Amino acid sequence: MTSQVAEFRRLHQSGCFIMPNPWDIGSARMLVSLGFPAIASTSAGLAWSVGRRDNEISVEVSLAHLRAITACVDVPVNADFEDGFASEPEAVAANVAAAAATGIAGLSIEDSTGNTAAPLYDFQLAVERVRAARRAIDSSGTGVLLTGRSEGFIAGRPDIAETIKRLAAYAEAGADCLYAPGVRSAGDVAAIVGAVAPKPVNVLVGGDYFSAAQLADIGVRRISVGGALARAAWTGFLAAAREIADQGTFTALSRTTSVPELNGLFSSIGRHDAC
């Protein structure tokens, strides 16, 4: 077990920490410089950075991205590993084993199929997929922390009872942390925390509907922001680019961070031998 894995596990034992989601080496190193104790990849942010939609990247692209990020920061990195880039448990296990070898400290497996007609994997198959990921991590000897994700609230099936049933089953199957992105009700979050206790819960915050203090009071251990920081960056980019394209004016550019300030920020971060 590496020091990053050990630290990541320690972070989940008490309190509540924020784990923001960069999409490239620069954003990762900048977030670390701001003092965040851990970071996580974002499938959406990565996909957009290479000109694809979310869930359209390959496992090879994801693994290369994870190797690049983990090599360039000294804090734990959690992998948004989508659905394991496979449907069947055996294939999920093989991909998880490959991910565990990239240097990550944690990894999540979701139960979304990408099929609008049947957006979630069948319950028993979903559980077997988490169990397969658990076996792969245990066989790797890395100690990587496994997060089980239930996607109903962002996949058109916002059923809290079904979500809790799935998360509890994933906990039983070996998930170390539980996560249901899209849940925005404090009552629902509290119900999830209570149902899977004492295992830690991650909550996604992609807008102004929770504060870190509110979630900590509920008992949440980990907060992530998914693709929201990437969306914030793209929002600024698109506003400036559209102004130039549509109006031929450049006022948005006058509101950007200056080159000297950005150079100063990256200079203060320092060089990293692996980058």
Phi and psi restraints in degrees (value plus and minus 20) as a CYANA .aco file:
   2 THR   PHI     -94.9   -54.9
   2 THR   PSI     147.5   187.5
   3 SER   PHI     -85.0   -45.0
   3 SER   PSI     -52.9   -12.9
   4 GLN   PHI     -87.1   -47.1
   4 GLN   PSI     -60.2   -20.2
   5 VAL   PHI     -84.5   -44.5
   5 VAL   PSI     -64.8   -24.8
   6 ALA   PHI     -81.0   -41.0
   6 ALA   PSI     -61.9   -21.9
   7 GLU   PHI     -87.0   -47.0
   7 GLU   PSI     -59.7   -19.7
   8 PHE   PHI     -83.2   -43.2
   8 PHE   PSI     -62.2   -22.2
   9 ARG   PHI     -84.4   -44.4
   9 ARG   PSI     -58.9   -18.9
  10 ARG   PHI     -82.6   -42.6
  10 ARG   PSI     -60.1   -20.1
  11 LEU   PHI     -79.7   -39.7
  11 LEU   PSI     -48.2    -8.2
  12 HIS   PHI    -104.7   -64.7
  12 HIS   PSI     -23.9    16.1
  13 GLN   PHI    -101.7   -61.7
  13 GLN   PSI     -48.2    -8.2
  14 SER   PHI    -179.3  -139.3
  14 SER   PSI     142.5   182.5
  15 GLY   PHI      50.7    90.7
  15 GLY   PSI    -183.1  -143.1
  16 CYS   PHI    -163.1  -123.1
  16 CYS   PSI     109.0   149.0
  17 PHE   PHI    -145.0  -105.0
  17 PHE   PSI     134.9   174.9
  18 ILE   PHI    -121.4   -81.4
  18 ILE   PSI     110.1   150.1
  19 MET   PHI    -142.3  -102.3
  19 MET   PSI      68.6   108.6
  20 PRO   PHI     -94.0   -54.0
  20 PRO   PSI     146.7   186.7
  21 ASN   PHI    -138.7   -98.7
  21 ASN   PSI      81.7   121.7
  22 PRO   PHI     -99.4   -59.4
  22 PRO   PSI     150.6   190.6
  23 TRP   PHI    -145.6  -105.6
  23 TRP   PSI     -24.0    16.0
  24 ASP   PHI    -176.4  -136.4
  24 ASP   PSI    -199.2  -159.2
  25 ILE   PHI     -83.8   -43.8
  25 ILE   PSI     -64.0   -24.0
  26 GLY   PHI     -81.0   -41.0
  26 GLY   PSI     -67.3   -27.3
  27 SER   PHI     -87.6   -47.6
  27 SER   PSI     -53.3   -13.3
  28 ALA   PHI     -84.3   -44.3
  28 ALA   PSI     -67.7   -27.7
  29 ARG   PHI     -89.2   -49.2
  29 ARG   PSI     -53.1   -13.1
  30 MET   PHI     -86.4   -46.4
  30 MET   PSI     -62.1   -22.1
  31 LEU   PHI     -83.8   -43.8
  31 LEU   PSI     -60.9   -20.9
  32 VAL   PHI     -81.6   -41.6
  32 VAL   PSI     -58.9   -18.9
  33 SER   PHI     -85.6   -45.6
  33 SER   PSI     -43.3    -3.3
  34 LEU   PHI    -101.4   -61.4
  34 LEU   PSI     -24.0    16.0
  35 GLY   PHI      81.9   121.9
  35 GLY   PSI     -14.5    25.5
  36 PHE   PHI     -87.3   -47.3
  36 PHE   PSI     115.0   155.0
  37 PRO   PHI     -98.6   -58.6
  37 PRO   PSI     -33.6     6.4
  38 ALA   PHI    -177.8  -137.8
  38 ALA   PSI     138.1   178.1
  39 ILE   PHI    -153.9  -113.9
  39 ILE   PSI     146.3   186.3
  40 ALA   PHI    -159.0  -119.0
  40 ALA   PSI     126.6   166.6
  41 SER   PHI     -91.6   -51.6
  41 SER   PSI     144.2   184.2
  42 THR   PHI    -151.7  -111.7
  42 THR   PSI     101.4   141.4
  43 SER   PHI     -82.0   -42.0
  43 SER   PSI     -58.8   -18.8
  44 ALA   PHI     -86.9   -46.9
  44 ALA   PSI     -69.0   -29.0
  45 GLY   PHI     -79.2   -39.2
  45 GLY   PSI     -61.8   -21.8
  46 LEU   PHI     -84.6   -44.6
  46 LEU   PSI     -66.6   -26.6
  47 ALA   PHI     -79.3   -39.3
  47 ALA   PSI     -66.6   -26.6
  48 TRP   PHI     -82.5   -42.5
  48 TRP   PSI     -55.0   -15.0
  49 SER   PHI     -88.2   -48.2
  49 SER   PSI     -40.0     0.0
  50 VAL   PHI    -131.8   -91.8
  50 VAL   PSI      -2.3    37.7
  51 GLY   PHI      56.1    96.1
  51 GLY   PSI       7.4    47.4
  52 ARG   PHI    -140.8  -100.8
  52 ARG   PSI     145.9   185.9
  53 ARG   PHI    -101.4   -61.4
  53 ARG   PSI     140.2   180.2
  54 ASP   PHI     -77.5   -37.5
  54 ASP   PSI     123.1   163.1
  55 ASN   PHI      52.1    92.1
  55 ASN   PSI      -4.1    35.9
  56 GLU   PHI    -130.5   -90.5
  56 GLU   PSI     -16.3    23.7
  57 ILE   PHI    -108.5   -68.5
  57 ILE   PSI     139.5   179.5
  58 SER   PHI    -109.9   -69.9
  58 SER   PSI     145.3   185.3
  59 VAL   PHI     -83.6   -43.6
  59 VAL   PSI     -53.4   -13.4
  60 GLU   PHI     -84.7   -44.7
  60 GLU   PSI     -61.4   -21.4
  61 VAL   PHI     -83.9   -43.9
  61 VAL   PSI     -62.8   -22.8
  62 SER   PHI     -82.1   -42.1
  62 SER   PSI     -65.6   -25.6
  63 LEU   PHI     -84.2   -44.2
  63 LEU   PSI     -61.7   -21.7
  64 ALA   PHI     -82.7   -42.7
  64 ALA   PSI     -60.8   -20.8
  65 HIS   PHI     -82.3   -42.3
  65 HIS   PSI     -64.6   -24.6
  66 LEU   PHI     -83.9   -43.9
  66 LEU   PSI     -61.0   -21.0
  67 ARG   PHI     -81.9   -41.9
  67 ARG   PSI     -61.4   -21.4
  68 ALA   PHI     -85.9   -45.9
  68 ALA   PSI     -65.1   -25.1
  69 ILE   PHI     -87.8   -47.8
  69 ILE   PSI     -68.4   -28.4
  70 THR   PHI     -84.5   -44.5
  70 THR   PSI     -48.9    -8.9
  71 ALA   PHI     -93.4   -53.4
  71 ALA   PSI     -39.1     0.9
  72 CYS   PHI    -130.3   -90.3
  72 CYS   PSI     -17.5    22.5
  73 VAL   PHI    -152.0  -112.0
  73 VAL   PSI     140.0   180.0
  74 ASP   PHI    -132.8   -92.8
  74 ASP   PSI      -3.3    36.7
  75 VAL   PHI    -133.0   -93.0
  75 VAL   PSI     144.1   184.1
  76 PRO   PHI     -81.3   -41.3
  76 PRO   PSI     121.7   161.7
  77 VAL   PHI    -139.3   -99.3
  77 VAL   PSI     106.2   146.2
  78 ASN   PHI    -119.4   -79.4
  78 ASN   PSI     118.0   158.0
  79 ALA   PHI    -117.1   -77.1
  79 ALA   PSI     103.6   143.6
  80 ASP   PHI     -98.0   -58.0
  80 ASP   PSI      77.8   117.8
  81 PHE   PHI    -122.8   -82.8
  81 PHE   PSI       5.5    45.5
  82 GLU   PHI      27.1    67.1
  82 GLU   PSI    -150.1  -110.1
  83 ASP   PHI    -117.0   -77.0
  83 ASP   PSI       2.4    42.4
  84 GLY   PHI      60.9   100.9
  84 GLY   PSI     -13.1    26.9
  85 PHE   PHI      37.9    77.9
  85 PHE   PSI      11.5    51.5
  86 ALA   PHI    -185.8  -145.8
  86 ALA   PSI     140.5   180.5
  87 SER   PHI    -116.6   -76.6
  87 SER   PSI     -67.1   -27.1
  88 GLU   PHI    -100.0   -60.0
  88 GLU   PSI     123.8   163.8
  89 PRO   PHI     -73.6   -33.6
  89 PRO   PSI     -60.8   -20.8
  90 GLU   PHI     -83.0   -43.0
  90 GLU   PSI     -60.4   -20.4
  91 ALA   PHI     -91.2   -51.2
  91 ALA   PSI     -57.7   -17.7
  92 VAL   PHI     -78.9   -38.9
  92 VAL   PSI     -65.3   -25.3
  93 ALA   PHI     -79.6   -39.6
  93 ALA   PSI     -62.4   -22.4
  94 ALA   PHI     -84.1   -44.1
  94 ALA   PSI     -61.8   -21.8
  95 ASN   PHI     -90.7   -50.7
  95 ASN   PSI     -57.0   -17.0
  96 VAL   PHI     -84.0   -44.0
  96 VAL   PSI     -60.5   -20.5
  97 ALA   PHI     -79.8   -39.8
  97 ALA   PSI     -61.3   -21.3
  98 ALA   PHI     -85.2   -45.2
  98 ALA   PSI     -59.9   -19.9
  99 ALA   PHI     -85.9   -45.9
  99 ALA   PSI     -59.8   -19.8
 100 ALA   PHI     -81.9   -41.9
 100 ALA   PSI     -42.6    -2.6
 101 ALA   PHI    -106.4   -66.4
 101 ALA   PSI     -21.1    18.9
 102 THR   PHI    -104.9   -64.9
 102 THR   PSI     -32.1     7.9
 103 GLY   PHI      85.9   125.9
 103 GLY   PSI     -16.5    23.5
 104 ILE   PHI     -89.3   -49.3
 104 ILE   PSI     138.9   178.9
 105 ALA   PHI    -123.6   -83.6
 105 ALA   PSI     -38.2     1.8
 106 GLY   PHI    -173.0  -133.0
 106 GLY   PSI     146.2   186.2
 107 LEU   PHI    -177.7  -137.7
 107 LEU   PSI     120.5   160.5
 108 SER   PHI    -136.2   -96.2
 108 SER   PSI     125.5   165.5
 109 ILE   PHI    -143.2  -103.2
 109 ILE   PSI     105.7   145.7
 110 GLU   PHI    -123.9   -83.9
 110 GLU   PSI     144.6   184.6
 111 ASP   PHI    -128.4   -88.4
 111 ASP   PSI      -0.1    39.9
 112 SER   PHI    -105.6   -65.6
 112 SER   PSI     115.8   155.8
 113 THR   PHI    -112.5   -72.5
 113 THR   PSI     -41.7    -1.7
 114 GLY   PHI      62.6   102.6
 114 GLY   PSI     -18.4    21.6
 115 ASN   PHI    -122.3   -82.3
 115 ASN   PSI      93.8   133.8
 116 THR   PHI     -83.1   -43.1
 116 THR   PSI     -47.2    -7.2
 117 ALA   PHI     -93.3   -53.3
 117 ALA   PSI     -52.4   -12.4
 118 ALA   PHI    -160.3  -120.3
 118 ALA   PSI      58.0    98.0
 119 PRO   PHI     -91.2   -51.2
 119 PRO   PSI     -37.1     2.9
 120 LEU   PHI    -138.5   -98.5
 120 LEU   PSI     123.4   163.4
 121 TYR   PHI     -80.2   -40.2
 121 TYR   PSI     125.0   165.0
 122 ASP   PHI     -67.4   -27.4
 122 ASP   PSI     120.5   160.5
 123 PHE   PHI     -71.1   -31.1
 123 PHE   PSI     -72.2   -32.2
 124 GLN   PHI     -85.7   -45.7
 124 GLN   PSI     -59.4   -19.4
 125 LEU   PHI     -84.6   -44.6
 125 LEU   PSI     -60.4   -20.4
 126 ALA   PHI     -80.1   -40.1
 126 ALA   PSI     -61.8   -21.8
 127 VAL   PHI     -85.9   -45.9
 127 VAL   PSI     -62.8   -22.8
 128 GLU   PHI     -83.7   -43.7
 128 GLU   PSI     -52.3   -12.3
 129 ARG   PHI     -86.2   -46.2
 129 ARG   PSI     -62.1   -22.1
 130 VAL   PHI     -85.5   -45.5
 130 VAL   PSI     -61.6   -21.6
 131 ARG   PHI     -82.5   -42.5
 131 ARG   PSI     -57.8   -17.8
 132 ALA   PHI     -86.5   -46.5
 132 ALA   PSI     -60.7   -20.7
 133 ALA   PHI     -82.8   -42.8
 133 ALA   PSI     -59.4   -19.4
 134 ARG   PHI     -81.5   -41.5
 134 ARG   PSI     -65.3   -25.3
 135 ARG   PHI     -82.1   -42.1
 135 ARG   PSI     -61.2   -21.2
 136 ALA   PHI     -84.4   -44.4
 136 ALA   PSI     -61.4   -21.4
 137 ILE   PHI     -86.6   -46.6
 137 ILE   PSI     -64.4   -24.4
 138 ASP   PHI     -81.5   -41.5
 138 ASP   PSI     -60.5   -20.5
 139 SER   PHI     -87.3   -47.3
 139 SER   PSI     -49.0    -9.0
 140 SER   PHI     -92.4   -52.4
 140 SER   PSI     -43.4    -3.4
 141 GLY   PHI      51.1    91.1
 141 GLY   PSI      -8.3    31.7
 142 THR   PHI    -103.6   -63.6
 142 THR   PSI     -45.3    -5.3
 143 GLY   PHI      56.8    96.8
 143 GLY   PSI     -10.3    29.7
 144 VAL   PHI     -70.9   -30.9
 144 VAL   PSI     115.5   155.5
 145 LEU   PHI    -101.2   -61.2
 145 LEU   PSI     107.0   147.0
 146 LEU   PHI    -119.6   -79.6
 146 LEU   PSI     105.8   145.8
 147 THR   PHI    -128.6   -88.6
 147 THR   PSI     108.8   148.8
 148 GLY   PHI    -117.5   -77.5
 148 GLY   PSI     104.9   144.9
 149 ARG   PHI    -132.8   -92.8
 149 ARG   PSI     114.6   154.6
 150 SER   PHI    -134.1   -94.1
 150 SER   PSI     102.7   142.7
 151 GLU   PHI    -118.1   -78.1
 151 GLU   PSI     -10.4    29.6
 152 GLY   PHI     -71.8   -31.8
 152 GLY   PSI     -60.3   -20.3
 153 PHE   PHI     -92.7   -52.7
 153 PHE   PSI     -36.3     3.7
 154 ILE   PHI    -134.6   -94.6
 154 ILE   PSI     -13.3    26.7
 155 ALA   PHI    -140.2  -100.2
 155 ALA   PSI      -1.6    38.4
 156 GLY   PHI      65.2   105.2
 156 GLY   PSI      -6.4    33.6
 157 ARG   PHI    -151.4  -111.4
 157 ARG   PSI      45.8    85.8
 158 PRO   PHI     -98.4   -58.4
 158 PRO   PSI      48.8    88.8
 159 ASP   PHI    -132.5   -92.5
 159 ASP   PSI      87.8   127.8
 160 ILE   PHI     -86.2   -46.2
 160 ILE   PSI     -56.0   -16.0
 161 ALA   PHI     -84.5   -44.5
 161 ALA   PSI     -64.5   -24.5
 162 GLU   PHI     -86.1   -46.1
 162 GLU   PSI     -59.4   -19.4
 163 THR   PHI     -81.4   -41.4
 163 THR   PSI     -65.5   -25.5
 164 ILE   PHI     -85.4   -45.4
 164 ILE   PSI     -61.3   -21.3
 165 LYS   PHI     -77.0   -37.0
 165 LYS   PSI     -65.4   -25.4
 166 ARG   PHI     -87.9   -47.9
 166 ARG   PSI     -66.0   -26.0
 167 LEU   PHI     -82.9   -42.9
 167 LEU   PSI     -60.5   -20.5
 168 ALA   PHI     -83.4   -43.4
 168 ALA   PSI     -58.7   -18.7
 169 ALA   PHI     -88.6   -48.6
 169 ALA   PSI     -56.3   -16.3
 170 TYR   PHI     -87.8   -47.8
 170 TYR   PSI     -56.8   -16.8
 171 ALA   PHI     -82.0   -42.0
 171 ALA   PSI     -63.8   -23.8
 172 GLU   PHI     -84.9   -44.9
 172 GLU   PSI     -51.0   -11.0
 173 ALA   PHI    -100.5   -60.5
 173 ALA   PSI     -26.3    13.7
 174 GLY   PHI     101.2   141.2
 174 GLY   PSI     -17.5    22.5
 175 ALA   PHI     -86.8   -46.8
 175 ALA   PSI     115.8   155.8
 176 ASP   PHI    -105.1   -65.1
 176 ASP   PSI     -45.8    -5.8
 177 CYS   PHI    -160.1  -120.1
 177 CYS   PSI     129.8   169.8
 178 LEU   PHI    -143.0  -103.0
 178 LEU   PSI     128.4   168.4
 179 TYR   PHI    -174.3  -134.3
 179 TYR   PSI     107.8   147.8
 180 ALA   PHI    -148.8  -108.8
 180 ALA   PSI      67.5   107.5
 181 PRO   PHI     -80.6   -40.6
 181 PRO   PSI     125.3   165.3
 182 GLY   PHI      77.8   117.8
 182 GLY   PSI     -31.3     8.7
 183 VAL   PHI     -95.4   -55.4
 183 VAL   PSI     103.2   143.2
 184 ARG   PHI    -141.8  -101.8
 184 ARG   PSI     -22.2    17.8
 185 SER   PHI    -112.2   -72.2
 185 SER   PSI     110.0   150.0
 186 ALA   PHI     -79.8   -39.8
 186 ALA   PSI     -56.1   -16.1
 187 GLY   PHI     -84.6   -44.6
 187 GLY   PSI     -61.3   -21.3
 188 ASP   PHI     -86.5   -46.5
 188 ASP   PSI     -61.2   -21.2
 189 VAL   PHI     -81.2   -41.2
 189 VAL   PSI     -64.6   -24.6
 190 ALA   PHI     -82.1   -42.1
 190 ALA   PSI     -58.2   -18.2
 191 ALA   PHI     -84.7   -44.7
 191 ALA   PSI     -59.4   -19.4
 192 ILE   PHI     -86.1   -46.1
 192 ILE   PSI     -66.8   -26.8
 193 VAL   PHI     -77.1   -37.1
 193 VAL   PSI     -64.9   -24.9
 194 GLY   PHI     -87.3   -47.3
 194 GLY   PSI     -55.8   -15.8
 195 ALA   PHI     -91.0   -51.0
 195 ALA   PSI     -52.1   -12.1
 196 VAL   PHI    -126.7   -86.7
 196 VAL   PSI     -20.2    19.8
 197 ALA   PHI     -74.6   -34.6
 197 ALA   PSI     123.0   163.0
 198 PRO   PHI    -111.0   -71.0
 198 PRO   PSI      -9.1    30.9
 199 LYS   PHI     -90.4   -50.4
 199 LYS   PSI     125.7   165.7
 200 PRO   PHI     -94.3   -54.3
 200 PRO   PSI     136.5   176.5
 201 VAL   PHI    -142.3  -102.3
 201 VAL   PSI     117.4   157.4
 202 ASN   PHI    -120.5   -80.5
 202 ASN   PSI     119.4   159.4
 203 VAL   PHI    -142.4  -102.4
 203 VAL   PSI     114.5   154.5
 204 LEU   PHI    -105.9   -65.9
 204 LEU   PSI     109.7   149.7
 205 VAL   PHI    -142.1  -102.1
 205 VAL   PSI      91.7   131.7
 206 GLY   PHI    -136.4   -96.4
 206 GLY   PSI      -6.9    33.1
 207 GLY   PHI    -189.4  -149.4
 207 GLY   PSI    -191.1  -151.1
 208 ASP   PHI    -110.8   -70.8
 208 ASP   PSI      46.6    86.6
 209 TYR   PHI    -147.4  -107.4
 209 TYR   PSI     -29.3    10.7
 210 PHE   PHI    -161.0  -121.0
 210 PHE   PSI     134.2   174.2
 211 SER   PHI    -131.1   -91.1
 211 SER   PSI     141.8   181.8
 212 ALA   PHI     -80.5   -40.5
 212 ALA   PSI     -58.9   -18.9
 213 ALA   PHI     -84.0   -44.0
 213 ALA   PSI     -61.6   -21.6
 214 GLN   PHI     -81.5   -41.5
 214 GLN   PSI     -64.4   -24.4
 215 LEU   PHI     -88.7   -48.7
 215 LEU   PSI     -57.0   -17.0
 216 ALA   PHI     -82.4   -42.4
 216 ALA   PSI     -59.8   -19.8
 217 ASP   PHI     -84.3   -44.3
 217 ASP   PSI     -51.1   -11.1
 218 ILE   PHI     -93.9   -53.9
 218 ILE   PSI     -43.4    -3.4
 219 GLY   PHI      91.0   131.0
 219 GLY   PSI      -9.8    30.2
 220 VAL   PHI     -89.3   -49.3
 220 VAL   PSI     118.3   158.3
 221 ARG   PHI    -115.4   -75.4
 221 ARG   PSI     -49.6    -9.6
 222 ARG   PHI    -161.4  -121.4
 222 ARG   PSI     117.3   157.3
 223 ILE   PHI    -143.8  -103.8
 223 ILE   PSI     111.0   151.0
 224 SER   PHI    -146.4  -106.4
 224 SER   PSI     147.1   187.1
 225 VAL   PHI    -141.0  -101.0
 225 VAL   PSI     -16.0    24.0
 226 GLY   PHI      35.8    75.8
 226 GLY   PSI    -152.8  -112.8
 227 GLY   PHI    -107.0   -67.0
 227 GLY   PSI      -9.0    31.0
 228 ALA   PHI     -85.9   -45.9
 228 ALA   PSI     -59.1   -19.1
 229 LEU   PHI     -87.3   -47.3
 229 LEU   PSI     -58.0   -18.0
 230 ALA   PHI     -83.9   -43.9
 230 ALA   PSI     -59.7   -19.7
 231 ARG   PHI     -82.7   -42.7
 231 ARG   PSI     -59.1   -19.1
 232 ALA   PHI     -81.8   -41.8
 232 ALA   PSI     -62.8   -22.8
 233 ALA   PHI     -84.4   -44.4
 233 ALA   PSI     -65.2   -25.2
 234 TRP   PHI     -86.4   -46.4
 234 TRP   PSI     -51.5   -11.5
 235 THR   PHI     -81.5   -41.5
 235 THR   PSI     -66.8   -26.8
 236 GLY   PHI     -84.3   -44.3
 236 GLY   PSI     -62.9   -22.9
 237 PHE   PHI     -80.1   -40.1
 237 PHE   PSI     -69.0   -29.0
 238 LEU   PHI     -86.0   -46.0
 238 LEU   PSI     -58.4   -18.4
 239 ALA   PHI     -82.1   -42.1
 239 ALA   PSI     -64.5   -24.5
 240 ALA   PHI     -88.3   -48.3
 240 ALA   PSI     -65.3   -25.3
 241 ALA   PHI     -86.1   -46.1
 241 ALA   PSI     -59.1   -19.1
 242 ARG   PHI     -87.4   -47.4
 242 ARG   PSI     -56.5   -16.5
 243 GLU   PHI     -81.5   -41.5
 243 GLU   PSI     -64.6   -24.6
 244 ILE   PHI     -83.6   -43.6
 244 ILE   PSI     -65.9   -25.9
 245 ALA   PHI     -88.1   -48.1
 245 ALA   PSI     -60.9   -20.9
 246 ASP   PHI    -108.3   -68.3
 246 ASP   PSI     -54.2   -14.2
 247 GLN   PHI    -137.1   -97.1
 247 GLN   PSI     -37.0     3.0
 248 GLY   PHI      50.7    90.7
 248 GLY   PSI       0.0    40.0
 249 THR   PHI    -134.5   -94.5
 249 THR   PSI     147.5   187.5
 250 PHE   PHI    -154.0  -114.0
 250 PHE   PSI       8.0    48.0
 251 THR   PHI     -84.8   -44.8
 251 THR   PSI     -52.5   -12.5
 252 ALA   PHI     -82.7   -42.7
 252 ALA   PSI     -50.4   -10.4
 253 LEU   PHI     -88.2   -48.2
 253 LEU   PSI     -42.6    -2.6
 254 SER   PHI     -94.0   -54.0
 254 SER   PSI     -32.0     8.0
 255 ARG   PHI    -121.0   -81.0
 255 ARG   PSI     -12.6    27.4
 256 THR   PHI    -105.6   -65.6
 256 THR   PSI     141.3   181.3
 257 THR   PHI     -86.4   -46.4
 257 THR   PSI     117.5   157.5
 258 SER   PHI     -93.8   -53.8
 258 SER   PSI     139.2   179.2
 259 VAL   PHI     -79.7   -39.7
 259 VAL   PSI     -67.5   -27.5
 260 PRO   PHI     -79.0   -39.0
 260 PRO   PSI     -58.0   -18.0
 261 GLU   PHI     -87.8   -47.8
 261 GLU   PSI     -63.7   -23.7
 262 LEU   PHI     -84.1   -44.1
 262 LEU   PSI     -63.4   -23.4
 263 ASN   PHI     -80.7   -40.7
 263 ASN   PSI     -58.3   -18.3
 264 GLY   PHI     -85.8   -45.8
 264 GLY   PSI     -60.5   -20.5
 265 LEU   PHI     -83.4   -43.4
 265 LEU   PSI     -65.8   -25.8
 266 PHE   PHI     -90.5   -50.5
 266 PHE   PSI     -50.0   -10.0
 267 SER   PHI     -86.7   -46.7
 267 SER   PSI     -57.6   -17.6
 268 SER   PHI     -89.0   -49.0
 268 SER   PSI     -47.1    -7.1
 269 ILE   PHI     -87.3   -47.3
 269 ILE   PSI     -55.8   -15.8
 270 GLY   PHI      67.7   107.7
 270 GLY   PSI     149.5   189.5
 271 ARG   PHI    -103.6   -63.6
 271 ARG   PSI     135.2   175.2
 272 HIS   PHI    -146.5  -106.5
 272 HIS   PSI     106.0   146.0
 273 ASP   PHI     -76.6   -36.6
 273 ASP   PSI     -51.5   -11.5
 274 ALA   PHI    -103.8   -63.8
 274 ALA   PSI     -27.9    12.1
